[in-house]
Amino acid sequence: MKKHLYAILWVICVAMGFYLPSHAQSVTIDPSNLTAGNAIEATSTKKGILMPRMTEAQRNAISSPVAGIQIYCTNCSGGAGAYTYNGAVWVPMFNTAGITYSIGQSAQGGKIFYVDDTGQHGLVVATADYNASQQVKWIAASNINTNAVRSGIFGGEYNTQRINEVQGNGISAALAAARFDGGNYGDWYLPSKLELLLMYQQRANIGMGAVTNTYWSSTEVAAEYGNVSETAWFLNFNTGGQSSGAKSSLYRVRPIRRF
């Protein structure tokens, strides 16, 4: 009963706050007087509605946010402004075209290591290897041509899809990357040869400066016509050396995603 009384008093206070300063502003709480389709309606020529204001850390500390909840973030990495929770992640509500990113920034589920000329799109790397320290083979079973030979920026996404389609079930580097769900994103993949090299070049900015592991790329070494490819590209973070090796070798997996 007390909760109902408090709720009624709060609504009355809100209504009085809109009404008293000027008859040109009001809040409608009577469902019979609402514009069709509205649950609550406010009008004013002098005031606005203020969302809860908080920092990114405070926003992320909200326990079990409900889809549709809205706040104003004062220092979010995606830019200050209004955000809503879509059931999986917090997303900007307005003017996302104006948001830019920088290398080393924590955003999009990990650490950004590449940004295109617009500043709005690029690549982000996961903050940890697949399954802690587990090493996996590039292949799921026996050697097979996957045609996952793209080596440039964003090429790893295509390669990963091709590898998983051709190889099917069975753990492999590409499948391990695709199963990753860091930051509640479901589009992680195994980096291409160049994407892996860009990761290495930015290692000091993405928390991998002390890493000495060897990582698989998704780029297969194309075999001559009529032959089967038995090798793929990898990169040793201890030496910076990038080379090709047997697909049956055991190396680490560090997933990435594009945004």
C-alpha positions as CSV (number, residue, x, y, z in Angstrom):
1,M,0.0,0.0,0.0
2,K,2.8,2.4,0.9
3,K,4.5,1.7,-2.4
4,H,1.3,2.6,-4.3
5,L,1.0,5.8,-2.2
6,Y,4.6,6.8,-2.9
7,A,4.1,6.2,-6.6
8,I,1.0,8.4,-6.7
9,L,2.7,11.2,-4.8
10,W,5.7,11.0,-7.2
11,V,3.5,11.3,-10.2
12,I,1.6,14.3,-8.6
13,C,4.9,16.0,-7.9
14,V,6.1,15.5,-11.5
15,A,2.8,16.9,-12.8
16,M,3.0,19.9,-10.5
17,G,6.5,20.6,-11.6
18,F,5.4,20.8,-15.2
19,Y,2.2,22.7,-14.5
20,L,3.0,25.4,-12.0
21,P,5.7,27.4,-13.8
22,S,3.5,27.9,-16.8
23,H,0.3,26.8,-18.3
24,A,2.2,26.2,-21.6
25,Q,3.8,23.0,-20.1
26,S,2.1,19.9,-18.8
27,V,2.3,16.2,-18.2
28,T,-0.5,13.9,-19.1
29,I,-1.0,10.9,-16.8
30,D,-4.7,10.2,-17.5
31,P,-4.9,7.4,-20.1
32,S,-8.2,8.7,-21.3
33,N,-6.5,12.0,-22.4
34,L,-3.4,10.6,-24.0
35,T,-2.6,10.9,-27.7
36,A,-3.4,7.5,-29.3
37,G,-0.6,5.0,-28.8
38,N,1.1,6.8,-25.9
39,A,1.4,5.5,-22.3
40,I,2.7,8.8,-20.9
41,E,2.9,12.2,-22.5
42,A,4.7,15.5,-21.6
43,T,4.6,18.9,-23.2
44,S,6.7,22.0,-22.4
45,T,8.1,25.1,-24.1
46,K,10.7,25.7,-21.3
47,K,11.8,22.4,-19.9
48,G,12.9,18.9,-20.9
49,I,13.1,15.5,-19.5
50,L,16.4,14.6,-17.9
51,M,17.7,11.0,-18.2
52,P,19.8,9.5,-15.4
53,R,23.4,10.7,-16.0
54,M,26.3,8.5,-15.2
55,T,29.8,7.4,-16.3
56,E,30.5,4.4,-18.4
57,A,31.7,2.5,-15.4
58,Q,28.5,3.3,-13.5
59,R,26.4,2.3,-16.5
60,N,28.3,-1.0,-16.9
61,A,27.7,-1.7,-13.2
62,I,23.9,-1.7,-13.6
63,S,22.9,-5.2,-12.5
64,S,20.8,-7.2,-15.1
65,P,19.7,-4.2,-17.2
66,V,16.3,-4.7,-18.9
67,A,16.1,-4.3,-22.7
68,G,14.9,-0.8,-23.4
69,I,16.4,0.9,-20.4
70,Q,17.9,4.4,-21.2
71,I,20.6,6.5,-19.6
72,Y,22.8,9.5,-20.5
73,C,26.5,8.5,-20.4
74,T,28.9,11.4,-19.7
75,N,32.2,9.7,-20.8
76,C,31.4,6.6,-22.8
77,S,34.1,5.4,-25.2
78,G,31.5,5.5,-28.0
79,G,30.9,9.2,-27.3
80,A,28.9,11.0,-24.6
81,G,25.1,10.8,-25.1
82,A,22.0,8.8,-24.7
83,Y,22.3,5.0,-24.7
84,T,19.8,2.2,-24.5
85,Y,20.3,-1.5,-23.7
86,N,19.2,-3.7,-26.5
87,G,19.1,-6.9,-24.5
88,A,22.7,-7.7,-25.2
89,V,24.8,-4.5,-25.3
90,W,24.5,-0.8,-24.7
91,V,24.1,1.1,-28.0
92,P,24.0,4.9,-28.8
93,M,20.5,6.1,-29.4
94,F,21.3,9.1,-31.7
95,N,23.9,10.3,-34.1
96,T,26.1,7.3,-34.3
97,A,27.6,8.7,-37.5
98,G,29.6,11.2,-35.4
99,I,31.3,8.6,-33.2
100,T,35.0,8.0,-34.0
101,Y,37.4,5.5,-32.6
102,S,41.2,5.3,-31.9
103,I,43.8,2.5,-31.8
104,G,44.1,1.1,-28.3
105,Q,40.6,2.2,-27.2
106,S,38.5,-0.3,-25.3
107,A,35.3,-0.6,-27.3
108,Q,33.3,-3.0,-29.4
109,G,34.1,-6.0,-27.2
110,G,37.8,-5.7,-27.0
111,K,40.8,-3.5,-28.0
112,I,40.8,-1.6,-31.2
113,F,43.9,-2.2,-33.3
114,Y,42.9,-0.8,-36.7
115,V,40.8,2.2,-37.8
116,D,39.9,3.2,-41.3
117,D,40.1,6.7,-42.7
118,T,36.7,7.6,-41.5
119,G,37.6,6.8,-37.9
120,Q,34.2,5.0,-37.6
121,H,35.1,1.5,-38.7
122,G,37.9,-0.9,-38.1
123,L,39.1,-4.0,-36.2
124,V,39.0,-5.0,-32.6
125,V,40.9,-7.8,-31.0
126,A,39.6,-9.9,-28.0
127,T,41.3,-9.3,-24.7
128,A,42.2,-12.9,-24.2
129,D,43.2,-16.0,-26.2
130,Y,40.7,-18.7,-27.0
131,N,40.1,-21.0,-24.0
132,A,42.9,-19.4,-22.0
133,S,46.2,-21.1,-23.1
134,Q,44.8,-23.9,-25.3
135,Q,46.5,-24.5,-28.6
136,V,44.6,-25.8,-31.6
137,K,45.3,-27.1,-35.1
138,W,44.4,-25.1,-38.2
139,I,42.6,-28.2,-39.5
140,A,39.7,-30.1,-38.0
141,A,40.7,-33.5,-39.4
142,S,42.7,-34.2,-42.5
143,N,44.1,-31.6,-45.0
144,I,41.7,-30.2,-47.5
145,N,41.5,-27.2,-49.8
146,T,39.3,-24.6,-48.2
147,N,40.1,-21.7,-50.6
148,A,40.4,-19.4,-47.5
149,V,43.2,-17.5,-49.2
150,R,42.3,-13.9,-48.6
151,S,45.1,-12.1,-46.8
152,G,44.0,-8.5,-46.5
153,I,42.0,-6.3,-44.1
154,F,38.5,-7.8,-43.4
155,G,39.6,-10.9,-45.3
156,G,39.7,-13.1,-42.2
157,E,35.9,-12.9,-41.9
158,Y,35.4,-14.6,-45.3
159,N,38.3,-17.1,-44.6
160,T,36.7,-18.1,-41.3
161,Q,33.3,-18.8,-42.9
162,R,34.9,-20.7,-45.7
163,I,37.0,-22.9,-43.4
164,N,34.1,-23.8,-41.2
165,E,31.8,-24.5,-44.1
166,V,34.3,-26.8,-45.7
167,Q,35.7,-28.5,-42.7
168,G,32.4,-29.0,-40.8
169,N,32.5,-30.3,-37.3
170,G,35.7,-30.8,-35.3
171,I,37.7,-28.2,-33.4
172,S,40.0,-26.0,-35.4
173,A,41.4,-22.5,-35.2
174,A,38.7,-21.0,-37.3
175,L,35.9,-22.7,-35.4
176,A,37.5,-21.7,-32.1
177,A,37.5,-18.1,-33.1
178,A,33.9,-18.2,-34.5
179,R,32.6,-19.7,-31.2
180,F,34.0,-16.8,-29.2
181,D,31.3,-14.5,-27.8
182,G,33.3,-11.8,-25.9
183,G,31.4,-8.6,-25.2
184,N,28.2,-10.4,-26.2
185,Y,29.1,-10.1,-29.9
186,G,28.6,-13.2,-32.1
187,D,30.7,-12.2,-35.1
188,W,34.3,-13.0,-34.1
189,Y,36.6,-14.6,-36.5
190,L,40.2,-15.7,-37.1
191,P,42.3,-12.9,-38.5
192,S,43.8,-12.9,-42.0
193,K,47.5,-12.8,-42.6
194,L,47.6,-9.0,-42.7
195,E,45.1,-8.5,-39.9
196,L,47.4,-10.7,-37.7
197,L,50.4,-8.6,-38.7
198,L,48.5,-5.4,-37.8
199,M,47.7,-6.9,-34.4
200,Y,51.4,-7.5,-33.9
201,Q,52.4,-4.0,-34.9
202,Q,49.9,-2.5,-32.4
203,R,50.7,-5.1,-29.7
204,A,51.9,-2.4,-27.2
205,N,48.6,-0.5,-27.6
206,I,46.3,-3.5,-27.2
207,G,47.7,-5.2,-24.1
208,M,49.8,-7.7,-26.0
209,G,53.2,-6.1,-25.5
210,A,54.6,-8.9,-23.4
211,V,53.0,-11.7,-25.4
212,T,55.4,-14.3,-26.9
213,N,52.9,-16.8,-28.2
214,T,52.5,-17.9,-31.8
215,Y,49.1,-17.4,-33.4
216,W,47.3,-18.8,-36.4
217,S,45.9,-16.7,-39.2
218,S,43.0,-17.8,-41.3
219,T,44.9,-17.5,-44.5
220,E,45.6,-20.8,-46.2
221,V,48.6,-21.2,-48.5
222,A,47.1,-22.0,-51.8
223,A,48.2,-25.3,-53.4
224,E,49.1,-25.7,-57.0
225,Y,46.3,-27.0,-59.2
226,G,45.5,-30.6,-58.5
227,N,47.3,-30.6,-55.1
228,V,46.0,-30.3,-51.6
229,S,47.1,-27.4,-49.4
230,E,48.8,-28.6,-46.2
231,T,50.0,-25.2,-44.8
232,A,48.6,-21.9,-43.5
233,W,50.1,-18.7,-42.2
234,F,51.0,-17.9,-38.6
235,L,52.9,-15.2,-36.7
236,N,55.3,-15.6,-33.8
237,F,54.7,-12.7,-31.4
238,N,58.1,-13.3,-29.8
239,T,60.1,-12.6,-32.9
240,G,57.6,-10.9,-35.2
241,G,58.2,-13.5,-37.8
242,Q,55.4,-14.5,-40.1
243,S,55.6,-17.8,-41.9
244,S,53.6,-20.7,-43.1
245,G,53.5,-24.1,-41.4
246,A,51.7,-27.4,-41.3
247,K,48.0,-27.1,-40.6
248,S,48.4,-29.8,-38.0
249,S,50.7,-27.6,-35.9
250,L,49.4,-26.4,-32.5
251,Y,49.2,-22.6,-32.1
252,R,47.1,-20.1,-30.2
253,V,44.0,-18.4,-31.4
254,R,43.2,-14.7,-30.7
255,P,39.7,-13.8,-32.2
256,I,39.0,-10.4,-33.8
257,R,35.9,-8.7,-35.2
258,R,35.1,-5.8,-37.6
259,F,32.9,-2.9,-36.7
